[in-house]
């Protein structure tokens, strides 16, 4: 009768906290060979008793393990290596270990344990055991070469990663072989891949949820680009006997991540993917991830994860390669204006980093003497102070702007405008035209105006996007003034222009007492002109209403004998008059639209928004001379004459 000595195999998986639970039991040498197996998460260390850093956890019932068990059988006349490749299946367990059923069964006698010739050779050297498994998968991985196991993770991992989470065991080898005198041995399985986890929170503009599941791609490139080599490796070849990865076998790919059924606590969506060790977070500025959340495209760089690796994992060199058994966790808050990112490193095991926030904003340039701008103005006007504000309109149609989108108020401490309510780019492809309204007052450079109705005497400022060089998702380009703006994370520069016409009347007289008139308390009247109107948000043009018989009347000052008024831009009709009435009742009158511009020899038949018109009137007894200068807001110089009406 032949005595059958069985190999007893028990599986064990370890996760997080340290635990020194003793898994070995006392077995007789004539029993089965006894083994246990442990998954050591986030560790490359080999242990046989205490599992560090994780506490033991049993494999999922039905997990299939591919084994190679080899030993030397020295016989009287020869010596041979006996190699067996059974499949082990994990039984149900209520403890931290699984019993394994081997198919076919293995016995010590298969390796010549009872052969006296083998006592001081094969029996003394013991058995070498290698294992390959995927927790929860009931079909053992196919291993054709234990020194060259090619493992392909795939570029599209949306179906989940559990079926590719490769575990290797090689600790029962070398000086730690399984000898007949051992009561049992412990196979230690280790994660040999790197894991990437992305926890996404639906932030501002998403109302706490996404309309569609976000798509997250691990990539070095922007959408539709292959310019940069991808940072993630998705295929490579392992030597199971050493646990090492052949670096020359690595293949790069962009990786579309899988969505976890239940998101991490306090997050909306959790994504995960597997990559090969050695995938690199090459530089702080390197793009490593693209997120599409309801059409909004966001890019994540490696800066925060590299900082976390420095703090918790200590990077090797400057490439910051991922390590086997590490789970690199990114925490991403996605707002419609940008993203906030945190990341962590721990052992399967995670790697976390701090948050960052790009956001949409505006700058404002207030032009007080000119309505033209050139080049790029991406900083706020120096005259701005806290509390300055403007109303903003935005539209995809440059001719129709609807209602006010937000009110922007200047915060001098942060040197930026704060929008209330916050406005967002809805996605990466929708561009907008921006327009604004404010008025200049004694206390504010900009004071928000909420209506398109315009009244004489108001220093109304119309805002539009400045000509500038702008950066957006596809690069940078030159933007013309008032052009549509592509989605961006940087500031949108606005330039404000005077919308009204500044009309000044300045009186003078002769130094000859005989012909001079008294200018003190002289009154200037402008007749049959429009005093109200409506501004078009799209182009800043004011449409006037019905003319008023006495549009303006005001005394000149005692020093310069000057008076002024912010008038409606308008066409000046034939009935419009400029009338000067002296204190003694003498009246001088001229037809306003007969004044000519000396520079062009044409009549000044209209007032244009943003221009300053200075009418210089020279009075003598029974004589009137004048010149007209167009200056200031939009400088044009001229002089002229007009037909004099006597009253």
C-alpha positions in Angstrom: 0.0 0.0 0.0 1.3 3.5 -0.9 1.0 6.2 1.7 -0.4 9.4 0.1 0.9 12.6 1.6 -1.4 15.5 0.5 -0.5 19.1 -0.1 -2.8 21.2 2.0 -3.4 24.7 0.6 -5.2 27.5 2.4 -5.6 30.9 0.8 -5.5 34.2 2.7 -5.9 37.8 1.5 -4.7 40.9 3.4 -6.0 44.5 3.2 -5.2 47.3 5.5 -4.3 47.5 9.2 -1.4 45.4 10.6 -2.4 42.0 12.0 -0.3 39.2 13.4 -2.9 36.5 13.4 -1.2 33.1 13.3 -2.4 31.1 10.4 -0.2 28.0 10.7 -1.5 24.9 12.4 0.4 21.8 13.5 0.2 19.0 10.9 1.8 15.6 10.8 4.4 15.0 8.2 2.5 12.2 6.7 -0.5 14.4 6.0 -1.2 16.7 3.1 1.2 19.5 2.3 -0.4 22.6 3.9 -0.3 26.0 2.4 -2.0 29.4 2.9 -2.1 32.3 0.5 -2.2 36.1 1.4 -2.8 39.1 -0.8 -0.4 41.7 0.4 -1.8 45.1 -0.6 0.6 47.9 -1.3 3.7 46.1 -0.2 6.6 44.4 -1.9 7.8 42.8 1.3 7.7 39.0 1.7 6.3 37.7 5.0 5.3 34.3 6.3 3.5 35.1 9.5 2.5 38.7 10.2 0.9 40.4 7.2 2.2 43.9 6.7 0.8 46.4 6.1 -2.6 44.8 5.6 -4.7 42.6 7.9 -5.6 39.2 6.4 -8.8 38.8 4.3 -10.0 35.6 2.6 -10.3 35.5 -1.2 -13.7 35.5 -2.7 -15.3 32.1 -2.8 -14.6 30.3 -6.1 -11.5 32.3 -6.9 -9.3 30.1 -9.2 -5.5 30.1 -8.8 -3.0 28.9 -11.3 -0.1 27.2 -9.5 3.2 25.9 -10.5 4.7 23.5 -7.9 8.2 22.2 -8.6 10.7 20.1 -6.7 13.8 18.0 -7.3 13.5 14.2 -7.1 16.9 12.6 -6.7 16.6 8.9 -7.4 19.2 6.2 -7.1 20.3 6.5 -10.7 19.2 10.0 -11.7 17.8 13.4 -10.7 14.8 15.1 -12.3 12.8 18.3 -11.7 9.1 17.5 -11.1 6.7 20.3 -12.1 3.0 20.3 -11.4 0.6 22.9 -12.6 -2.7 22.4 -10.8 -5.5 24.8 -10.4 -6.6 25.8 -6.9 -10.2 26.9 -6.1 -10.9 28.9 -3.0 -13.7 27.5 -0.8 -16.1 29.6 1.2 -14.6 31.0 4.4 -15.8 32.7 7.6 -12.2 33.4 8.7 -9.2 35.2 7.2 -8.2 32.1 5.2 -9.6 29.9 2.4 -9.2 26.2 2.0 -8.2 25.4 -1.5 -9.3 22.4 -3.6 -6.6 21.4 -6.1 -7.3 19.9 -9.5 -5.5 17.6 -9.8 -4.6 16.8 -6.2 -1.0 16.9 -5.3 0.9 14.6 -2.9 4.3 14.7 -1.3 5.0 11.4 -3.0 4.7 13.1 -6.4 8.0 14.8 -5.5 9.8 11.7 -4.1 9.4 12.6 -0.4 9.4 9.0 0.6 12.4 8.0 -1.6 15.5 7.5 0.6 17.7 8.6 -2.2 15.9 12.0 -2.1 16.2 12.6 1.6 19.2 14.8 1.6 18.6 16.5 -1.7 15.1 17.1 -3.0 13.4 16.7 0.3 15.9 19.0 1.9 15.7 21.7 -0.8 11.9 21.6 -0.7 9.2 22.8 -3.1 9.1 26.0 -5.1 5.6 27.4 -5.6 4.4 30.2 -7.9 0.8 31.4 -8.2 -1.3 33.7 -10.4 -4.8 34.7 -9.5 -7.5 37.4 -9.9 -9.7 37.7 -6.8 -13.3 36.7 -7.6 -12.6 35.3 -11.0 -13.5 31.6 -11.3 -11.3 30.8 -14.2 -7.6 30.7 -13.4 -5.3 32.9 -15.6 -3.7 31.1 -18.4 0.0 30.9 -17.9 2.1 29.5 -20.7 5.4 30.9 -19.3 6.1 31.6 -15.7 9.0 33.8 -16.6 7.1 35.7 -19.3 3.5 36.4 -18.5 2.1 39.2 -20.8 -0.8 41.1 -19.3 -2.9 43.5 -21.3 -5.2 45.9 -19.4 -6.8 47.4 -22.5 -7.3 51.1 -23.4 -11.1 51.0 -22.7 -11.7 49.8 -19.2 -15.3 50.9 -18.9 -16.4 47.4 -18.2 -14.6 47.3 -14.9 -11.2 46.5 -13.6 -11.8 43.5 -11.3 -11.2 41.0 -14.1 -7.7 42.4 -14.8 -6.4 43.0 -11.2 -3.5 40.6 -11.4 -2.1 39.0 -8.2 1.2 37.1 -8.2 2.8 34.9 -5.6 6.5 33.9 -5.6 7.5 34.0 -1.9 7.7 30.2 -1.6 11.0 29.9 -3.4 14.7 30.5 -2.9 15.5 30.1 0.8 11.8 30.0 1.7 10.8 26.8 -0.1 8.2 24.4 1.3 9.9 21.5 3.1 8.3 18.3 4.2 9.1 19.2 7.8 7.0 22.4 7.6 3.5 22.2 9.0 2.2 24.5 6.2 3.4 27.3 4.0 1.8 30.7 3.2 1.6 31.9 -0.3 1.7 35.6 -0.5 -0.1 37.2 -3.4 0.7 40.8 -4.2 -0.9 43.4 -6.5 1.5 43.9 -9.3 -0.4 46.8 -11.0 -1.0 50.4 -10.1 -4.5 51.7 -9.6 -5.9 55.1 -10.4 -9.1 56.3 -8.7 -10.9 59.5 -9.5 -13.7 60.7 -7.1 -15.7 63.4 -8.8 -18.1 65.8 -7.0 -20.7 67.8 -9.1 -20.0 71.3 -8.0 -21.3 74.8 -8.9 -23.4 74.9 -12.0 -24.3 71.1 -11.9 -27.0 71.2 -9.2 -25.4 68.4 -7.3 -25.6 65.8 -10.2 -24.6 65.2 -13.7 -27.1 64.7 -16.6 -24.9 62.1 -18.0 -22.1 60.0 -16.5 -18.8 61.9 -16.8 -16.2 60.3 -19.2 -12.7 60.3 -17.7 -9.7 59.5 -19.8 -6.2 59.1 -18.5 -4.2 60.9 -21.3 -1.4 63.3 -22.0 -3.4 65.0 -24.8 -6.2 67.3 -25.4 -9.3 65.9 -27.3 -8.6 64.7 -30.9 -4.8 65.2 -30.4 -2.0 62.6 -30.3 0.8 65.1 -30.1 2.2 63.9 -26.7 3.2 60.4 -25.8 0.6 58.9 -23.5 1.8 58.7 -19.8 0.0 55.4 -18.9 1.2 52.0 -19.8 -1.5 49.4 -20.4 0.4 46.3 -21.4 3.6 44.6 -20.2 5.3 41.3 -19.4 5.9 40.0 -15.9 8.3 37.4 -14.7 6.2 35.6 -12.1 9.3 34.0 -10.5 10.8 37.4 -9.6 7.6 39.5 -9.7 9.4 42.0 -12.0 8.0 43.8 -15.0 10.0 43.9 -18.2 10.3 47.6 -18.9 11.1 47.0 -22.6 7.7 45.3 -23.0 5.6 48.3 -21.9 3.0 49.7 -24.3 1.4 53.2 -23.8 -2.3 54.0 -24.3 -4.9 56.6 -23.3 -7.2 54.9 -20.8 -11.0 55.4 -20.6 -11.8 54.7 -16.9 -14.6 52.5 -15.4 -17.4 53.9 -13.3 -17.9 52.3 -9.8 -21.4 51.3 -9.0 -21.4 53.2 -5.7 -19.5 56.4 -5.5 -17.1 57.2 -2.7 -18.7 58.9 0.3 -19.5 62.6 -0.3 -18.8 62.3 -4.0 -21.1 62.1 -7.0 -19.2 59.6 -9.2 -16.1 57.4 -8.7 -14.0 56.2 -11.6 -11.1 53.7 -11.5 -8.6 52.2 -13.9 -5.5 50.0 -13.8 -2.1 50.9 -15.3 1.2 49.3 -15.4 3.8 50.2 -12.7 6.3 52.8 -14.2 3.5 55.0 -15.7 4.9 58.4 -15.0 3.6 61.7 -13.6 6.5 63.4 -15.5 6.2 67.0 -14.6 3.9 69.4 -12.6 2.5 70.8 -15.9 2.0 67.5 -17.6 -1.6 66.8 -18.5 -2.6 63.4 -17.1 -6.4 63.4 -17.3 -9.3 64.7 -19.4 -12.8 64.9 -17.8 -16.0 65.4 -19.9 -18.8 66.4 -17.6 -22.0 67.1 -19.5 -20.1 68.5 -22.4 -17.6 70.5 -20.2 -14.0 69.5 -20.9 -11.5 69.8 -18.0 -7.8 68.9 -17.9 -6.0 67.7 -14.8 -2.2 68.1 -14.5 0.2 66.1 -12.4 1.2 68.9 -10.0 -1.0 67.9 -7.1 -0.3 64.2 -7.3 3.4 64.8 -7.5 3.2 66.9 -4.3 1.3 64.1 -2.6 3.8 61.5 -3.7 6.6 63.7 -2.3 4.8 63.9 1.0 3.8 60.2 1.4 5.5 57.9 -1.0 8.9 59.6 -1.8 9.3 59.7 -5.5 12.3 58.1 -7.2 14.0 60.6 -9.4 12.1 63.2 -11.4 9.7 61.0 -13.4 7.5 60.1 -10.5 6.6 56.5 -11.7 3.6 54.7 -10.3 4.4 51.7 -8.1 2.9 48.3 -7.9 0.3 48.0 -5.2 -0.4 51.7 -5.0 -3.8 53.3 -5.5 -3.4 56.9 -6.7 -6.6 58.7 -5.7 -7.7 62.0 -7.2 -10.5 64.0 -5.6 -12.0 66.3 -8.2 -14.7 69.0 -7.7 -16.0 69.9 -11.1 -17.5 73.4 -11.5 -18.8 74.7 -14.8 -16.0 77.3 -14.7 -13.3 74.8 -13.9 -12.1 72.1 -11.6 -10.8 71.7 -8.1 -8.4 68.7 -7.7 -7.1 66.9 -4.7 -5.1 63.7 -4.8 -3.9 61.2 -2.3 -1.4 58.3 -2.2 -2.0 55.3 0.0 -1.2 51.6 -0.2 -3.9 49.9 -2.3 -2.9 52.0 -0.8 -3.7 55.5 -2.0 -2.0 58.8 -3.1 -3.8 62.1 -2.5 -3.0 65.7 -3.4 -4.3 69.2 -2.7 -7.0 71.1 -4.5 -6.7 73.7 -7.3 -9.4 76.0 -8.9 -9.3 77.7 -12.2 -12.3 80.1 -12.6 -13.9 82.4 -15.1 -13.5 86.2 -14.5 -13.6 89.6 -16.0 -11.2 92.6 -16.2 -12.4 96.1 -16.9 -10.6 99.0 -18.7 -12.4 102.3 -18.3 -11.5 104.8 -21.0 -12.0 108.4 -19.9 -10.4 110.2 -22.8 -10.6 107.8 -25.7 -12.9 105.2 -27.0 -10.3 103.2 -28.9 -8.0 100.4 -27.6 -5.3 98.3 -29.1 -3.3 95.3 -28.1 -4.1 93.3 -25.0 -5.5 94.7 -21.8 -5.9 91.9 -19.3 -5.7 93.9 -16.1 -8.2 96.1 -14.3 -8.4 99.8 -14.6 -6.3 101.6 -12.0 -9.1 103.9 -11.1 -11.3 101.1 -9.9 -12.1 100.7 -6.2 -14.2 98.4 -4.1 -17.9 98.6 -4.8 -17.5 99.6 -8.5 -19.8 97.4 -10.5 -21.3 96.8 -13.9 -24.2 94.8 -15.3 -23.3 92.0 -17.8 -25.1 90.5 -20.7 -24.0 87.3 -22.5 -25.4 85.7 -25.7 -24.4 83.3 -28.5 -26.2 85.7 -30.9 -24.4 89.0 -31.3 -27.6 90.8 -32.2 -29.8 89.6 -29.3 -28.8 89.7 -25.7 -31.9 89.2 -23.6 -31.8 90.0 -19.9 -28.9 90.7 -17.6 -26.8 87.6 -16.9 -25.0 88.8 -13.8 -23.7 91.9 -11.9 -20.0 92.1 -11.4 -18.7 94.0 -8.3 -15.1 94.9 -7.8 -13.2 93.6 -4.8 -10.1 95.8 -4.4 -8.5 93.4 -1.8 -8.3 90.7 -4.4 -8.1 93.0 -7.4 -10.9 91.2 -9.2 -14.6 91.3 -10.0 -17.0 88.9 -8.3 -20.1 87.9 -10.2 -23.5 87.6 -8.6 -25.0 85.2 -9.6 -22.0 83.2 -10.7 -22.1 82.5 -14.5 -20.6 79.5 -16.2 -19.4 78.2 -19.5 -22.0 75.5 -20.1 -19.5 73.3 -22.0 -16.2 73.4 -24.0 -17.8 74.3 -27.3 -20.3 77.1 -26.6 -18.8 80.6 -27.1 -20.3 83.9 -26.0 -20.5 87.6 -26.8 -20.3 89.8 -23.7 -21.6 93.3 -23.3 -21.9 95.5 -20.2 -23.5 98.7 -18.9 -22.5 101.1 -16.1 -22.5 104.8 -15.4 -19.7 107.0 -14.1 -20.6 109.0 -11.0 -19.0 111.2 -8.5 -18.3 108.2 -6.2 -17.8 105.4 -8.7 -15.8 104.8 -11.8 -18.3 102.1 -12.7 -21.8 101.9 -11.2 -24.0 99.1 -12.6 -26.9 100.2 -14.8 -29.8 97.8 -15.0 -31.9 99.3 -17.8 -31.4 100.2 -21.4 -33.4 103.4 -21.1 -31.1 106.4 -21.4 -31.6 110.0 -20.1 -29.7 113.1 -20.9 -27.1 114.1 -18.2 -26.0 110.5 -17.5 -22.4 109.5 -18.1 -23.4 106.1 -19.5 -20.6 103.6 -20.2 -21.1 100.7 -22.6 -18.8 97.7 -22.3 -17.6 95.2 -24.8 -14.8 92.7 -25.1 -11.4 94.3 -25.8 -9.1 93.4 -28.7 -6.6 91.0 -27.1 -4.7 87.7 -27.4 -6.7 85.1 -25.6 -6.0 81.5 -24.6 -8.7 78.8 -24.8 -8.8 74.9 -24.9 -7.3 74.7 -28.4 -4.5 77.2 -27.9 -4.4 81.0 -28.3 -5.5 83.4 -30.9 -6.1 87.1 -31.6 -9.6 88.4 -30.7 -10.9 91.5 -32.4 -12.9 94.0 -30.3 -16.5 92.8 -29.6 -15.6 89.3 -30.9 -17.2 86.1 -29.7 -15.2 84.5 -26.9 -14.3 80.8 -26.7 -14.6 79.1 -23.3 -11.5 79.7 -21.1 -10.4 79.6 -17.5 -8.7 83.0 -17.7 -10.2 86.5 -17.6 -12.4 88.0 -20.3 -11.2 91.6 -20.8 -13.9 94.2 -21.1 -13.4 97.8 -22.3 -15.9 100.5 -21.3 -16.7 103.5 -23.6 -18.7 106.6 -23.1 -22.0 106.2 -24.8 -23.2 109.8 -24.6 -22.1 113.0 -26.4 -20.4 115.6 -24.3 -21.5 119.1 -25.5 -19.7 122.1 -24.2 -20.5 125.8 -25.0 -17.8 128.3 -24.2 -18.4 132.1 -24.5 -15.9 134.9 -25.0 -16.0 138.6 -25.9 -13.9 141.5 -27.0 -11.3 143.2 -24.8 -12.5 146.5 -26.3 -14.9 148.0 -23.9 -16.8 149.6 -26.7 -17.7 146.3 -28.4 -17.5 143.9 -25.4 -20.6 142.3 -23.9 -21.1 141.2 -20.3 -20.9 137.4 -20.1 -21.6 137.0 -16.3 -24.9 135.2 -15.8 -25.3 134.5 -19.5 -27.6 131.5 -20.3 -27.2 128.9 -23.0 -30.2 127.1 -24.4 -30.3 124.2 -26.8 -33.7 123.6 -28.5 -35.5 120.9 -30.3 -33.2 118.0 -29.4 -33.8 114.5 -28.0 -33.3 114.1 -24.2 -34.2 110.4 -23.9 -33.5 107.2 -25.7 -32.6 103.5 -25.6 -29.2 101.9 -25.9 -28.7 98.8 -28.0 -26.7 96.3 -25.9 -25.3 94.7 -28.9 -23.4 97.7 -30.4 -23.8 100.5 -27.9 -25.8 102.7 -30.3 -28.4 105.0 -28.7 -31.8 105.5 -30.4 -33.4 108.8 -29.5 -37.0 109.6 -28.9 -39.1 112.7 -29.7 -37.2 116.1 -29.6 -37.9 118.4 -26.7 -38.5 122.1 -27.4 -36.1 123.2 -24.6 -33.6 120.4 -24.4 -31.1 122.2 -22.2 -30.7 125.5 -20.4 -27.8 126.4 -18.2 -25.8 129.4 -17.0 -22.1 129.7 -17.8 -19.7 129.7 -15.0 -18.1 133.0 -13.9 -14.5 131.9 -14.6 -14.4 130.3 -18.0 -17.9 131.4 -19.1 -18.5 127.8 -20.0 -21.4 125.3 -19.5 -21.8 121.7 -20.6 -24.2 118.8 -20.8 -24.1 115.1 -21.6 -26.4 115.0 -24.6 -28.1 112.1 -26.4 -26.2 111.0 -29.6 -28.5 112.1 -32.4 -29.1 113.7 -35.7 -29.4 117.5 -35.4 -32.4 118.8 -37.2 -32.9 122.1 -39.0 -35.0 123.5 -36.1 -32.4 122.8 -33.5 -30.9 126.1 -32.2 -28.1 127.2 -29.9 -29.3 130.4 -28.1 -27.2 132.6 -25.9 -29.1 135.0 -23.7 -27.1 137.7 -21.8 -28.1 139.0 -18.4 -29.5 142.2 -20.0 -31.8 140.1 -22.2 -29.9 140.4 -25.5 -30.2 137.1 -27.4 -27.9 135.5 -30.0 -29.1 132.5 -31.9 -27.6 130.1 -34.5 -28.9 127.0 -36.4 -26.9 124.2 -34.8 -26.5 121.9 -37.8 -25.0 124.6 -40.0 -21.8 124.6 -38.0 -19.0 123.1 -40.1 -16.0 121.0 -39.2 -13.0 122.9 -40.4 -11.1 119.6 -40.8 -13.6 118.1 -43.2 -15.5 121.3 -44.4 -18.7 119.4 -43.7 -21.6 120.4 -41.4 -21.7 118.8 -38.0 -25.1 117.4 -38.5 -25.1 114.8 -35.7 -23.5 114.0 -32.4 -21.8 110.7 -32.0 -21.5 108.8 -28.7 -18.1 109.1 -27.1 -17.2 112.5 -28.7 -16.9 115.8 -27.0 -18.1 118.8 -29.0 -16.9 122.2 -27.9 -18.8 125.2 -29.4 -16.6 128.4 -28.8 -18.8 131.4 -29.2 -17.3 134.9 -29.6 -19.8 137.7 -28.9 -19.6 141.4 -29.6 -22.3 144.0 -29.6 -24.3 143.2 -32.8 -21.7 140.5 -33.8 -21.2 136.8 -33.2 -18.3 134.7 -34.2 -17.7 131.0 -33.3 -15.6 127.9 -33.9 -16.4 124.3 -33.1 -13.9 121.8 -31.8 -14.6 118.1 -31.5 -12.3 116.7 -28.8 -11.8 114.6 -25.8 -13.4 111.3 -25.7 -12.8 110.6 -29.4 -10.4 113.4 -30.5 -11.3 115.2 -33.7 -10.3 118.8 -34.1 -12.0 121.4 -36.3 -13.5 124.9 -36.6 -16.2 126.5 -38.7 -18.9 129.1 -39.1 -22.6 129.3 -39.2 -25.4 131.6 -40.3 -26.4 133.9 -37.5 -30.0 134.4 -36.6 -30.7 137.7 -34.8 -33.5 137.9 -32.1 
